[in-house]
Amino acid sequence: MVEDPELEGWSTIDELARSSGVTVRNIRAYQSRGLLPPPQVKARTGYYGPGHAARLELIKDLQDEGVKLDTIKKLLDTTGGSTEQVVQFIRTVRELFAPEDRQMVHLAELAQRYETTDTTLARRGVRMGLLREVGEDTFEEISPRLMNAAAELTGLGIPINRSLDVVEQLRKHADAVAKLYVDLFLGEIWQPFDAEGRPDDQWPRVYETIERMRRISGEVMIAVLELAVAERVDVTFGRDIVRNVRTSSASAAPAEPAPAEPADGDAATDPSA
């Protein structure tokens, strides 16, 4: 640590590397990619403060969760933050929207749970972001709720690959919905707050807003889904019922009797006679 009072609590790059567990090479790589702000230079030596340490910790956390560096940069660029508060904000938001307790599971357990011998199942789960490989034949369940739902569908006789097809499609739609809420938050809450200089006394309101939006978004999605499913069921089954009724009516209707043939020797009656 330096003795300059203005740099109290600041570290050289070697000291930061030791305290953070991130190599000097990676620290410099993060700087070159714009993930880490440049150090404060004094007497031709760069010094790193608490904000740098917090940013490095966040980068490590996100990488441990499988988030790519390009995505991390977008997260940091979106908030435009270089302060510890913004770094903490990003971490808090991720915790709010990912509250599940993750679980470790072995490949053999997955095969038994989903009644399949398909060895590509786990790989597909990794590609979809449902699983994260942590060791040989060992995985971390990113969303146990989704995995349990898939297991329940399997119990209903639906093959696991078919269930994953549905989850994959739902995820694509969910990404679009998530973008709507993020854009709404950025445009109506974050940008005005940022334009005001992010007043310290307004941070609690920002956190409260994001928490309430999380709750509201979940309630809205359930309500919209239930409404859409109800309408789809009405349309689908209504169409089938009408079709079945028409088919049944046509097959059950008696044939119209043919006109009677006149008997031999009988003359046809002429109405004009």
C-alpha positions as a LaTeX table, in Angstrom:
\begin{tabular}{lrrr}
\hline
Residue & $x$ (\AA) & $y$ (\AA) & $z$ (\AA) \\
\hline
Met1 & 0.00 & 0.00 & 0.00 \\
Val2 & 1.12 & 3.59 & $-0.64$ \\
Glu3 & 1.66 & 6.20 & 2.03 \\
Asp4 & 0.11 & 9.07 & 0.04 \\
Pro5 & $-3.05$ & 10.11 & 1.99 \\
Glu6 & $-4.89$ & 10.69 & $-1.29$ \\
Leu7 & $-4.35$ & 7.07 & $-2.24$ \\
Glu8 & $-5.17$ & 5.47 & 1.10 \\
Gly9 & $-6.71$ & 2.07 & 0.48 \\
Trp10 & $-5.33$ & 1.91 & $-3.06$ \\
Ser11 & $-3.03$ & $-0.83$ & $-4.36$ \\
Thr12 & $-0.48$ & $-1.43$ & $-7.07$ \\
Ile13 & $-1.37$ & $-3.96$ & $-9.72$ \\
Asp14 & 0.72 & $-6.64$ & $-7.99$ \\
Glu15 & $-1.01$ & $-5.99$ & $-4.67$ \\
Leu16 & $-4.43$ & $-6.04$ & $-6.33$ \\
Ala17 & $-3.57$ & $-9.33$ & $-8.00$ \\
Arg18 & $-2.62$ & $-10.92$ & $-4.67$ \\
Ser19 & $-5.69$ & $-9.66$ & $-2.81$ \\
Ser20 & $-8.18$ & $-10.48$ & $-5.58$ \\
Gly21 & $-6.78$ & $-13.76$ & $-6.80$ \\
Val22 & $-6.80$ & $-12.43$ & $-10.36$ \\
Thr23 & $-3.51$ & $-12.56$ & $-12.23$ \\
Val24 & $-1.75$ & $-9.39$ & $-13.33$ \\
Arg25 & $-2.12$ & $-10.57$ & $-16.90$ \\
Asn26 & $-5.90$ & $-10.89$ & $-16.57$ \\
Ile27 & $-6.20$ & $-7.52$ & $-14.84$ \\
Arg28 & $-4.45$ & $-5.90$ & $-17.78$ \\
Ala29 & $-6.59$ & $-7.90$ & $-20.21$ \\
Tyr30 & $-9.77$ & $-6.66$ & $-18.49$ \\
Gln31 & $-8.48$ & $-3.10$ & $-18.80$ \\
Ser32 & $-7.75$ & $-3.50$ & $-22.51$ \\
Arg33 & $-11.28$ & $-4.85$ & $-23.11$ \\
Gly34 & $-12.90$ & $-2.01$ & $-21.18$ \\
Leu35 & $-14.09$ & $-4.18$ & $-18.31$ \\
Leu36 & $-11.89$ & $-2.44$ & $-15.75$ \\
Pro37 & $-11.26$ & 1.32 & $-15.56$ \\
Pro38 & $-7.64$ & 2.47 & $-15.89$ \\
Pro39 & $-5.68$ & 3.00 & $-12.68$ \\
Gln40 & $-4.84$ & 6.35 & $-11.17$ \\
Val41 & $-1.25$ & 7.12 & $-12.11$ \\
Lys42 & 1.15 & 8.79 & $-9.68$ \\
Ala43 & 4.91 & 8.93 & $-10.08$ \\
Arg44 & 4.57 & 6.67 & $-13.13$ \\
Thr45 & 2.90 & 3.95 & $-11.05$ \\
Gly46 & $-0.71$ & 2.87 & $-11.45$ \\
Tyr47 & $-2.90$ & 2.50 & $-8.37$ \\
Tyr48 & $-6.19$ & 0.66 & $-8.02$ \\
Gly49 & $-8.91$ & 1.59 & $-5.53$ \\
Pro50 & $-11.89$ & $-0.11$ & $-3.87$ \\
Gly51 & $-13.97$ & 0.35 & $-7.02$ \\
His52 & $-11.48$ & $-1.70$ & $-9.03$ \\
Ala53 & $-11.51$ & $-4.44$ & $-6.41$ \\
Ala54 & $-15.33$ & $-4.54$ & $-6.39$ \\
Arg55 & $-15.42$ & $-4.66$ & $-10.19$ \\
Leu56 & $-12.91$ & $-7.55$ & $-10.25$ \\
Glu57 & $-15.00$ & $-9.46$ & $-7.69$ \\
Leu58 & $-18.10$ & $-9.02$ & $-9.81$ \\
Ile59 & $-16.30$ & $-10.18$ & $-12.96$ \\
Lys60 & $-15.12$ & $-13.29$ & $-11.13$ \\
Asp61 & $-18.61$ & $-14.03$ & $-9.82$ \\
Leu62 & $-20.21$ & $-13.67$ & $-13.25$ \\
Gln63 & $-17.53$ & $-15.79$ & $-14.92$ \\
Asp64 & $-18.05$ & $-18.50$ & $-12.30$ \\
Glu65 & $-21.72$ & $-18.54$ & $-13.36$ \\
Gly66 & $-20.72$ & $-19.03$ & $-16.99$ \\
Val67 & $-21.31$ & $-15.45$ & $-18.17$ \\
Lys68 & $-19.02$ & $-14.51$ & $-21.05$ \\
Leu69 & $-16.78$ & $-11.44$ & $-20.87$ \\
Asp70 & $-18.63$ & $-9.73$ & $-23.74$ \\
Thr71 & $-21.90$ & $-10.06$ & $-21.82$ \\
Ile72 & $-20.27$ & $-8.79$ & $-18.62$ \\
Lys73 & $-19.04$ & $-5.73$ & $-20.51$ \\
Lys74 & $-22.55$ & $-5.06$ & $-21.81$ \\
Leu75 & $-23.91$ & $-5.24$ & $-18.25$ \\
Leu76 & $-21.33$ & $-2.75$ & $-17.04$ \\
Asp77 & $-21.75$ & $-0.48$ & $-20.07$ \\
Thr78 & $-25.54$ & $-0.47$ & $-19.67$ \\
Thr79 & $-25.32$ & 0.99 & $-16.19$ \\
Gly80 & $-22.42$ & 3.22 & $-17.19$ \\
Gly81 & $-20.93$ & 2.62 & $-13.81$ \\
Ser82 & $-17.46$ & 2.89 & $-12.44$ \\
Thr83 & $-18.44$ & 3.11 & $-8.79$ \\
Glu84 & $-18.81$ & 0.42 & $-6.15$ \\
Gln85 & $-22.50$ & 1.31 & $-5.87$ \\
Val86 & $-23.17$ & 0.43 & $-9.50$ \\
Val87 & $-21.23$ & $-2.82$ & $-9.21$ \\
Gln88 & $-23.25$ & $-3.69$ & $-6.11$ \\
Phe89 & $-26.43$ & $-2.74$ & $-7.96$ \\
Ile90 & $-25.68$ & $-5.21$ & $-10.78$ \\
Arg91 & $-24.96$ & $-7.96$ & $-8.26$ \\
Thr92 & $-28.17$ & $-7.21$ & $-6.35$ \\
Val93 & $-30.30$ & $-7.25$ & $-9.49$ \\
Arg94 & $-28.90$ & $-10.63$ & $-10.51$ \\
Glu95 & $-29.62$ & $-12.00$ & $-7.03$ \\
Leu96 & $-33.18$ & $-10.70$ & $-7.15$ \\
Phe97 & $-33.90$ & $-12.42$ & $-10.45$ \\
Ala98 & $-32.02$ & $-15.62$ & $-9.67$ \\
Pro99 & $-33.15$ & $-16.50$ & $-6.14$ \\
Glu100 & $-33.13$ & $-20.27$ & $-6.52$ \\
Asp101 & $-30.75$ & $-22.39$ & $-4.48$ \\
Arg102 & $-28.75$ & $-24.30$ & $-7.04$ \\
Gln103 & $-28.21$ & $-28.02$ & $-6.66$ \\
Met104 & $-25.50$ & $-30.46$ & $-7.68$ \\
Val105 & $-26.55$ & $-33.49$ & $-9.66$ \\
His106 & $-24.73$ & $-36.47$ & $-11.17$ \\
Leu107 & $-25.24$ & $-37.70$ & $-14.72$ \\
Ala108 & $-26.59$ & $-41.05$ & $-13.49$ \\
Glu109 & $-29.18$ & $-39.24$ & $-11.38$ \\
Leu110 & $-30.33$ & $-37.22$ & $-14.40$ \\
Ala111 & $-30.72$ & $-40.41$ & $-16.44$ \\
Gln112 & $-32.81$ & $-42.01$ & $-13.68$ \\
Arg113 & $-34.91$ & $-38.90$ & $-13.05$ \\
Tyr114 & $-35.83$ & $-38.43$ & $-16.69$ \\
Glu115 & $-36.09$ & $-42.13$ & $-17.54$ \\
Thr116 & $-33.64$ & $-41.98$ & $-20.43$ \\
Thr117 & $-30.33$ & $-43.44$ & $-21.48$ \\
Asp118 & $-29.64$ & $-40.56$ & $-23.86$ \\
Thr119 & $-26.14$ & $-39.38$ & $-22.95$ \\
Thr120 & $-26.62$ & $-36.11$ & $-24.85$ \\
Leu121 & $-29.32$ & $-34.93$ & $-22.44$ \\
Ala122 & $-26.88$ & $-33.22$ & $-20.08$ \\
Arg123 & $-25.04$ & $-31.55$ & $-22.96$ \\
Arg124 & $-28.29$ & $-30.12$ & $-24.23$ \\
Gly125 & $-29.10$ & $-28.87$ & $-20.74$ \\
Val126 & $-25.74$ & $-27.07$ & $-20.66$ \\
Arg127 & $-26.37$ & $-25.46$ & $-24.06$ \\
Met128 & $-29.78$ & $-24.27$ & $-22.89$ \\
Gly129 & $-28.35$ & $-22.76$ & $-19.72$ \\
Leu130 & $-30.20$ & $-25.18$ & $-17.43$ \\
Leu131 & $-27.05$ & $-26.99$ & $-16.30$ \\
Arg132 & $-23.43$ & $-26.03$ & $-15.71$ \\
Glu133 & $-20.71$ & $-28.66$ & $-15.81$ \\
Val134 & $-18.53$ & $-28.55$ & $-12.70$ \\
Gly135 & $-16.69$ & $-31.86$ & $-12.96$ \\
Glu136 & $-16.63$ & $-35.23$ & $-14.61$ \\
Asp137 & $-20.29$ & $-36.31$ & $-14.97$ \\
Thr138 & $-21.27$ & $-33.72$ & $-12.33$ \\
Phe139 & $-23.46$ & $-30.71$ & $-13.03$ \\
Glu140 & $-24.99$ & $-27.75$ & $-11.24$ \\
Glu141 & $-28.70$ & $-27.17$ & $-11.82$ \\
Ile142 & $-29.09$ & $-23.48$ & $-12.67$ \\
Ser143 & $-32.88$ & $-23.62$ & $-12.24$ \\
Pro144 & $-34.03$ & $-26.59$ & $-10.14$ \\
Arg145 & $-37.65$ & $-25.47$ & $-10.65$ \\
Leu146 & $-37.41$ & $-25.89$ & $-14.41$ \\
Met147 & $-35.61$ & $-29.21$ & $-14.04$ \\
Asn148 & $-38.27$ & $-30.46$ & $-11.62$ \\
Ala149 & $-41.03$ & $-29.34$ & $-13.98$ \\
Ala150 & $-39.39$ & $-31.33$ & $-16.77$ \\
Ala151 & $-39.27$ & $-34.37$ & $-14.48$ \\
Glu152 & $-43.00$ & $-34.02$ & $-13.74$ \\
Leu153 & $-43.76$ & $-33.92$ & $-17.45$ \\
Thr154 & $-41.70$ & $-37.07$ & $-17.86$ \\
Gly155 & $-43.88$ & $-38.66$ & $-15.18$ \\
Leu156 & $-46.91$ & $-37.85$ & $-17.34$ \\
Gly157 & $-45.42$ & $-39.91$ & $-20.16$ \\
Ile158 & $-43.94$ & $-36.99$ & $-22.13$ \\
Pro159 & $-40.38$ & $-37.72$ & $-23.33$ \\
Ile160 & $-37.73$ & $-35.46$ & $-21.81$ \\
Asn161 & $-36.48$ & $-34.30$ & $-25.22$ \\
Arg162 & $-40.01$ & $-33.13$ & $-26.08$ \\
Ser163 & $-40.20$ & $-31.27$ & $-22.76$ \\
Leu164 & $-36.87$ & $-29.59$ & $-23.48$ \\
Asp165 & $-38.17$ & $-28.55$ & $-26.90$ \\
Val166 & $-40.98$ & $-26.69$ & $-25.14$ \\
Val167 & $-38.64$ & $-25.13$ & $-22.58$ \\
Glu168 & $-36.33$ & $-24.00$ & $-25.38$ \\
Gln169 & $-39.17$ & $-22.27$ & $-27.20$ \\
Leu170 & $-40.47$ & $-20.68$ & $-23.99$ \\
Arg171 & $-36.98$ & $-19.39$ & $-23.24$ \\
Lys172 & $-36.87$ & $-17.58$ & $-26.58$ \\
His173 & $-40.19$ & $-15.87$ & $-25.83$ \\
Ala174 & $-39.05$ & $-15.12$ & $-22.27$ \\
Asp175 & $-35.94$ & $-13.37$ & $-23.59$ \\
Ala176 & $-38.15$ & $-11.00$ & $-25.57$ \\
Val177 & $-40.35$ & $-10.35$ & $-22.53$ \\
Ala178 & $-37.29$ & $-9.75$ & $-20.35$ \\
Lys179 & $-36.00$ & $-7.19$ & $-22.84$ \\
Leu180 & $-39.30$ & $-5.31$ & $-22.56$ \\
Tyr181 & $-38.99$ & $-5.05$ & $-18.77$ \\
Val182 & $-35.28$ & $-4.15$ & $-18.85$ \\
Asp183 & $-35.91$ & $-1.44$ & $-21.44$ \\
Leu184 & $-38.79$ & $-0.16$ & $-19.34$ \\
Phe185 & $-36.62$ & 0.01 & $-16.23$ \\
Leu186 & $-33.69$ & 1.64 & $-18.02$ \\
Gly187 & $-35.82$ & 4.22 & $-19.79$ \\
Glu188 & $-38.20$ & 5.18 & $-17.00$ \\
Ile189 & $-36.18$ & 4.59 & $-13.82$ \\
Trp190 & $-32.46$ & 4.27 & $-14.38$ \\
Gln191 & $-31.81$ & 6.96 & $-16.99$ \\
Pro192 & $-33.59$ & 9.76 & $-15.06$ \\
Phe193 & $-31.78$ & 8.63 & $-11.90$ \\
Asp194 & $-28.47$ & 8.58 & $-13.78$ \\
Ala195 & $-29.14$ & 12.03 & $-15.28$ \\
Glu196 & $-29.58$ & 13.42 & $-11.75$ \\
Gly197 & $-26.12$ & 12.18 & $-10.83$ \\
Arg198 & $-27.35$ & 9.10 & $-8.95$ \\
Pro199 & $-28.13$ & 10.85 & $-5.65$ \\
Asp200 & $-27.18$ & 8.72 & $-2.66$ \\
Asp201 & $-30.58$ & 9.14 & $-1.04$ \\
Gln202 & $-32.32$ & 7.77 & $-4.17$ \\
Trp203 & $-30.54$ & 4.39 & $-4.26$ \\
Pro204 & $-33.08$ & 2.76 & $-1.89$ \\
Arg205 & $-35.90$ & 3.83 & $-4.23$ \\
Val206 & $-34.09$ & 2.27 & $-7.19$ \\
Tyr207 & $-33.67$ & $-1.02$ & $-5.31$ \\
Glu208 & $-37.30$ & $-0.98$ & $-4.21$ \\
Thr209 & $-38.44$ & $-0.33$ & $-7.77$ \\
Ile210 & $-36.47$ & $-3.23$ & $-9.23$ \\
Glu211 & $-37.82$ & $-5.54$ & $-6.50$ \\
Arg212 & $-41.42$ & $-4.48$ & $-7.18$ \\
Met213 & $-40.92$ & $-4.86$ & $-10.93$ \\
Arg214 & $-39.67$ & $-8.40$ & $-10.33$ \\
Arg215 & $-42.86$ & $-9.23$ & $-8.44$ \\
Ile216 & $-45.14$ & $-7.47$ & $-10.92$ \\
Ser217 & $-43.46$ & $-9.07$ & $-13.93$ \\
Gly218 & $-44.02$ & $-12.52$ & $-12.47$ \\
Glu219 & $-47.68$ & $-11.83$ & $-11.73$ \\
Val220 & $-48.25$ & $-10.37$ & $-15.19$ \\
Met221 & $-46.62$ & $-13.34$ & $-16.91$ \\
Ile222 & $-48.78$ & $-15.83$ & $-15.01$ \\
Ala223 & $-51.95$ & $-13.83$ & $-15.75$ \\
Val224 & $-51.12$ & $-13.42$ & $-19.44$ \\
Leu225 & $-50.20$ & $-17.09$ & $-19.78$ \\
Glu226 & $-53.41$ & $-18.26$ & $-18.11$ \\
Leu227 & $-55.48$ & $-15.98$ & $-20.34$ \\
Ala228 & $-53.69$ & $-17.11$ & $-23.49$ \\
Val229 & $-53.98$ & $-20.80$ & $-22.60$ \\
Ala230 & $-57.70$ & $-20.42$ & $-21.81$ \\
Glu231 & $-58.33$ & $-18.73$ & $-25.15$ \\
Arg232 & $-56.25$ & $-21.32$ & $-27.01$ \\
Val233 & $-58.11$ & $-24.17$ & $-25.31$ \\
Asp234 & $-61.46$ & $-22.59$ & $-26.21$ \\
Val235 & $-60.46$ & $-22.17$ & $-29.84$ \\
Thr236 & $-58.82$ & $-25.58$ & $-30.25$ \\
Phe237 & $-61.41$ & $-27.68$ & $-28.46$ \\
Gly238 & $-64.28$ & $-25.57$ & $-29.77$ \\
Arg239 & $-63.13$ & $-26.24$ & $-33.32$ \\
Asp240 & $-62.82$ & $-29.97$ & $-32.64$ \\
Ile241 & $-66.24$ & $-30.11$ & $-30.96$ \\
Val242 & $-67.92$ & $-28.34$ & $-33.89$ \\
Arg243 & $-66.17$ & $-30.65$ & $-36.34$ \\
Asn244 & $-67.25$ & $-33.74$ & $-34.39$ \\
Val245 & $-70.83$ & $-32.50$ & $-34.12$ \\
Arg246 & $-71.01$ & $-31.92$ & $-37.85$ \\
Thr247 & $-69.55$ & $-35.35$ & $-38.58$ \\
Ser248 & $-71.92$ & $-37.04$ & $-36.14$ \\
Ser249 & $-74.95$ & $-35.19$ & $-37.53$ \\
Ala250 & $-74.10$ & $-36.11$ & $-41.07$ \\
Ser251 & $-73.69$ & $-39.80$ & $-40.28$ \\
Ala252 & $-76.82$ & $-39.99$ & $-38.09$ \\
Ala253 & $-79.28$ & $-38.13$ & $-40.37$ \\
Pro254 & $-81.79$ & $-40.50$ & $-42.12$ \\
Ala255 & $-81.71$ & $-40.54$ & $-45.90$ \\
Glu256 & $-84.58$ & $-38.74$ & $-47.65$ \\
Pro257 & $-87.12$ & $-41.21$ & $-49.17$ \\
Ala258 & $-87.09$ & $-41.50$ & $-52.93$ \\
Pro259 & $-90.28$ & $-40.39$ & $-54.75$ \\
Ala260 & $-92.79$ & $-43.24$ & $-55.20$ \\
Glu261 & $-92.96$ & $-44.80$ & $-58.65$ \\
Pro262 & $-96.49$ & $-44.83$ & $-60.16$ \\
Ala263 & $-98.12$ & $-48.29$ & $-60.30$ \\
Asp264 & $-98.61$ & $-50.00$ & $-63.65$ \\
Gly265 & $-101.78$ & $-48.85$ & $-65.33$ \\
Asp266 & $-102.05$ & $-45.72$ & $-63.20$ \\
Ala267 & $-101.89$ & $-42.46$ & $-65.05$ \\
Ala268 & $-100.03$ & $-39.57$ & $-63.63$ \\
Thr269 & $-102.30$ & $-36.93$ & $-62.32$ \\
Asp270 & $-102.07$ & $-33.69$ & $-64.23$ \\
Pro271 & $-102.50$ & $-30.77$ & $-61.84$ \\
Ser272 & $-103.88$ & $-28.68$ & $-64.63$ \\
Ala273 & $-106.58$ & $-31.21$ & $-65.43$ \\
\hline
\end{tabular}
